[in-house]
Amino acid sequence: MKIYADRFPTAARQLFTDLLVVAWVYVAIRGALWLHDLVQKLAVPGQKLEGAGSGLADNLGDAGSKVGRVPLVGDELTAPFQRAADAARSLADAGRDQQHLVDQLALALTIAVLIFPLGLVLFGWLPLRLRWMRRAGSAAKLAAGPAGRDLLALRALATQPLGRLTRIAPDVAEAWRRGDDDTVDALAALELRQLGLRGRGR
């Protein structure tokens, strides 16, 4: 006998939900990376400041070294260049600090943006998905034997809408009590379809 049902709405819903979750995670990650790159652009002034400060410090240091070779007054002439070079190195350090601060800010904002969407997936969707997988696995094992199919049929009688039950047989409960194989198989298939599984024919 061909089991009643050709469509598997629960399986379709599961697949649709899984695809939505994948799209949700992808969009969240792409958005977080975009925000990270956007914030990182704030580090450009710091990079320029570091480069300018380092270059100026090197040039002043070289100039001071050359001036220092002037006889008698070389040491006195070197001091202003050294102070200017130190000030330039301070500018370079400020540029590096600004870049470090921007890096930390970009990382913090990226994590903050990802916490909510990934939290929904990890603590909302994933537990439900795992619970469905456990239920579906147990139902598939039950469907492998006559006693399991009878138990699935009983569960269908207790939980399925009356409209679906009466489409199997006008007096479906009586047919199940008689142990009618077709009715038991149809009820078991109905319960399996509720879990997104394909019923087995006899």
C-alpha positions as CSV (number, residue, x, y, z in Angstrom):
1,M,0.0,0.0,0.0
2,K,1.2,3.5,-0.8
3,I,1.2,5.5,2.4
4,Y,-1.2,8.5,2.4
5,A,0.7,11.7,1.7
6,D,2.8,12.9,-1.1
7,R,4.0,16.2,0.4
8,F,6.1,16.8,3.5
9,P,5.3,20.3,4.8
10,T,7.3,19.9,8.0
11,A,10.4,18.9,6.0
12,A,9.9,21.9,3.7
13,R,9.5,24.2,6.6
14,Q,12.7,22.8,8.2
15,L,14.6,23.4,4.9
16,F,13.2,26.9,4.5
17,T,14.1,27.7,8.1
18,D,17.6,26.3,7.7
19,L,18.2,28.4,4.6
20,L,16.9,31.5,6.4
21,V,19.3,30.8,9.3
22,V,22.2,30.4,6.8
23,A,21.3,33.7,5.1
24,W,20.8,35.4,8.5
25,V,24.3,34.4,9.6
26,Y,25.9,35.3,6.3
27,V,24.3,38.8,6.3
28,A,25.3,39.3,10.0
29,I,28.9,38.4,9.3
30,R,29.1,40.5,6.1
31,G,27.6,43.4,8.0
32,A,30.0,43.1,10.8
33,L,33.0,42.9,8.5
34,W,31.7,45.9,6.6
35,L,31.4,47.8,9.9
36,H,34.9,46.7,10.8
37,D,36.4,47.9,7.6
38,L,34.5,51.2,7.9
39,V,35.8,51.9,11.4
40,Q,39.3,50.9,10.3
41,K,39.3,53.8,7.9
42,L,39.5,56.0,11.0
43,A,43.0,54.7,11.5
44,V,44.2,56.4,8.3
45,P,45.1,59.7,10.0
46,G,47.0,57.8,12.6
47,Q,48.9,56.0,10.0
48,K,49.8,59.3,8.3
49,L,50.7,60.8,11.6
50,E,53.0,57.9,12.5
51,G,54.7,58.0,9.1
52,A,55.2,61.8,9.1
53,G,56.5,61.7,12.7
54,S,58.9,58.8,12.1
55,G,60.2,60.4,8.9
56,L,60.6,63.8,10.5
57,A,62.4,62.2,13.5
58,D,64.8,60.4,11.3
59,N,65.6,63.5,9.2
60,L,66.1,65.6,12.3
61,G,68.3,62.9,13.8
62,D,70.4,62.8,10.7
63,A,70.7,66.6,10.6
64,G,71.6,66.7,14.2
65,S,74.3,64.1,13.7
66,K,75.8,66.1,10.8
67,V,75.6,69.4,12.8
68,G,77.3,67.6,15.8
69,R,80.4,67.2,13.7
70,V,81.0,70.9,13.6
71,P,84.0,71.7,15.7
72,L,83.6,73.4,19.1
73,V,79.9,74.2,18.8
74,G,78.6,70.9,17.5
75,D,77.2,69.7,20.8
76,E,75.3,72.9,21.4
77,L,73.8,72.9,17.9
78,T,72.8,69.3,18.2
79,A,70.5,69.8,21.2
80,P,67.6,71.6,19.4
81,F,67.6,68.9,16.7
82,Q,67.4,66.2,19.3
83,R,64.5,67.9,21.0
84,A,62.7,68.3,17.7
85,A,63.4,64.7,16.9
86,D,61.9,63.6,20.2
87,A,58.8,65.7,19.6
88,A,58.5,64.1,16.2
89,R,58.8,60.6,17.8
90,S,56.0,61.6,20.2
91,L,53.8,62.4,17.2
92,A,54.6,59.0,15.7
93,D,53.7,57.4,19.0
94,A,50.5,59.3,19.1
95,G,49.7,58.0,15.6
96,R,50.4,54.4,16.7
97,D,48.2,54.8,19.8
98,Q,45.4,56.2,17.6
99,Q,45.6,53.2,15.3
100,H,45.6,50.8,18.3
101,L,42.5,52.5,19.7
102,V,40.8,52.2,16.3
103,D,41.7,48.5,16.0
104,Q,40.1,47.9,19.5
105,L,37.0,49.9,18.6
106,A,36.6,48.1,15.3
107,L,36.9,44.7,17.1
108,A,34.5,45.7,19.9
109,L,31.9,47.0,17.4
110,T,32.2,43.9,15.2
111,I,31.6,41.6,18.2
112,A,28.7,43.7,19.5
113,V,27.0,43.6,16.1
114,L,27.5,39.8,15.9
115,I,26.3,39.0,19.5
116,F,22.6,39.5,18.8
117,P,22.1,37.6,15.5
118,L,24.5,34.8,16.4
119,G,22.9,34.6,19.9
120,L,19.5,34.0,18.3
121,V,20.9,31.2,16.2
122,L,22.9,29.5,19.1
123,F,20.3,29.9,21.8
124,G,17.1,30.0,19.8
125,W,17.2,28.1,16.5
126,L,19.9,25.5,17.3
127,P,18.3,24.0,20.5
128,L,15.0,23.6,18.6
129,R,16.8,22.1,15.6
130,L,18.6,19.6,17.8
131,R,15.4,18.7,19.6
132,W,13.6,18.1,16.2
133,M,16.5,15.9,15.1
134,R,16.3,13.8,18.2
135,R,12.5,13.4,17.8
136,A,12.8,12.6,14.1
137,G,15.6,10.1,14.8
138,S,13.5,8.3,17.5
139,A,10.4,8.3,15.2
140,A,12.5,6.8,12.3
141,K,13.7,4.0,14.6
142,L,10.1,3.3,15.8
143,A,8.9,3.2,12.2
144,A,11.2,0.3,11.4
145,G,9.1,-2.3,13.3
146,P,5.4,-3.2,13.6
147,A,5.2,-2.2,17.3
148,G,6.8,1.1,16.6
149,R,4.4,1.8,13.8
150,D,1.5,1.0,16.1
151,L,2.9,3.5,18.7
152,L,3.3,6.2,16.1
153,A,-0.3,5.5,15.0
154,L,-1.5,5.9,18.6
155,R,0.4,9.2,18.8
156,A,-1.2,10.4,15.6
157,L,-4.7,9.5,17.0
158,A,-3.9,11.6,20.1
159,T,-2.3,14.6,18.5
160,Q,-3.4,15.0,14.8
161,P,-6.3,17.2,13.8
162,L,-9.6,15.4,13.4
163,G,-9.9,16.5,9.7
164,R,-6.7,14.6,8.9
165,L,-7.7,11.5,10.8
166,T,-11.2,11.3,9.2
167,R,-9.6,11.4,5.8
168,I,-7.8,8.2,6.6
169,A,-11.0,6.4,7.6
170,P,-14.5,7.4,8.8
171,D,-14.0,5.5,12.0
172,V,-10.3,5.6,12.3
173,A,-10.1,4.8,16.0
174,E,-12.1,1.7,15.5
175,A,-10.0,0.6,12.6
176,W,-6.9,1.2,14.7
177,R,-8.3,-0.9,17.6
178,R,-9.0,-3.8,15.1
179,G,-5.4,-3.6,14.1
180,D,-6.2,-2.7,10.5
181,D,-2.8,-2.7,8.8
182,D,-3.7,0.0,6.2
183,T,-5.0,2.3,8.9
184,V,-2.1,1.8,11.2
185,D,0.3,2.5,8.4
186,A,-1.6,5.6,7.3
187,L,-1.6,6.9,10.9
188,A,2.1,6.2,11.4
189,A,2.8,7.9,8.1
190,L,0.8,10.9,9.2
191,E,2.8,11.2,12.4
192,L,6.1,10.8,10.5
193,R,5.1,13.5,8.1
194,Q,4.4,15.8,11.0
195,L,8.1,15.3,11.8
196,G,9.2,15.8,8.2
197,L,9.9,12.1,7.6
198,R,8.7,9.9,4.7
199,G,6.4,7.1,5.7
200,R,7.1,3.6,4.7
201,G,4.8,1.5,2.7
202,R,4.0,-2.1,3.4
